[in-house]
Amino acid sequence: MPWQPEDAPRHTHKADTPHLFRLWAEVANNVLAETGDEGRAVRSANAAVARAKRHPDGAEGEFGEREGWESFDD
């Protein structure tokens, strides 16, 4: 059964806006379709909401680093 945006608050308290509700449902449904694992789908959706709350401007890189931040090697 696909999740609806209204299901998000039952799974994470961090989903507290309509945008985050929709994000949660989209990620959960995509991961469920790809893996068939409901637990993994919920965990992935929760993580996506948490990332979106930490970086609301969407400036997070592929590996969790902030875009535009450089590391300097000696």
KOLZA-865149 format. One line per 3 residues: number of its first residue (from 1); their letters; for each residue x, y, z of C-alpha. Coordinates in nm, 3 decimals. Example, Ala and Ser with C-alpha at 12.3 -4.5 7.8 and 13.67 -1.06 7.14 Angstrom:
% KOLZA-865149
1	AS	1.230 -0.450 0.780  1.367 -0.106 0.714 .
This chain:
% KOLZA-865149
1	MPW	0.000 0.000 0.000  0.155 0.333 -0.095  0.197 0.592 0.176 .
4	QPE	0.023 0.927 0.166  0.175 1.256 0.285  -0.063 1.247 0.583 .
7	DAP	0.115 0.930 0.706  0.443 1.114 0.772  0.370 1.246 1.124 .
10	RHT	0.308 0.889 1.246  0.662 0.795 1.147  0.866 1.106 1.226 .
13	HKA	0.808 1.419 1.429  1.045 1.610 1.200  0.789 1.614 0.919 .
16	DTP	0.607 1.926 1.030  0.515 2.104 0.706  0.315 2.002 0.398 .
19	HLF	0.637 2.007 0.193  0.806 1.762 0.432  0.494 1.543 0.439 .
22	RLW	0.509 1.516 0.059  0.885 1.454 0.062  0.842 1.177 0.318 .
25	AEV	0.572 1.000 0.115  0.762 1.034 -0.213  1.084 0.887 -0.071 .
28	ANN	0.904 0.611 0.118  0.707 0.504 -0.188  1.010 0.516 -0.419 .
31	VLA	1.226 0.307 -0.186  0.941 0.059 -0.131  0.900 0.023 -0.508 .
34	ETG	1.275 -0.029 -0.555  1.338 -0.267 -0.264  1.006 -0.407 -0.143 .
37	DEG	1.129 -0.345 0.213  0.884 -0.135 0.417  1.128 -0.084 0.705 .
40	RAV	1.397 0.042 0.473  1.145 0.268 0.300  1.039 0.430 0.628 .
43	RSA	1.400 0.471 0.746  1.500 0.628 0.414  1.205 0.866 0.421 .
46	NAA	1.283 0.965 0.780  1.644 1.032 0.683  1.539 1.242 0.384 .
49	VAR	1.315 1.456 0.605  1.593 1.498 0.861  1.836 1.607 0.585 .
52	AKR	1.581 1.849 0.445  1.535 2.004 0.789  1.914 2.040 0.838 .
55	HPD	1.968 2.185 0.489  1.648 2.362 0.384  1.823 2.533 0.092 .
58	GAE	1.903 2.193 -0.057  2.277 2.265 -0.067  2.391 1.923 0.042 .
61	GEF	2.632 1.724 -0.171  2.626 1.360 -0.270  2.809 1.246 0.042 .
64	GER	2.639 1.480 0.289  2.889 1.764 0.258  2.773 2.116 0.194 .
67	EGW	2.815 2.228 -0.166  3.071 2.500 -0.215  3.277 2.397 0.086 .
70	ESF	3.625 2.297 -0.009  3.867 2.076 0.170  4.234 2.153 0.149 .
73	DD	4.492 1.878 0.138  4.857 1.938 0.224 .
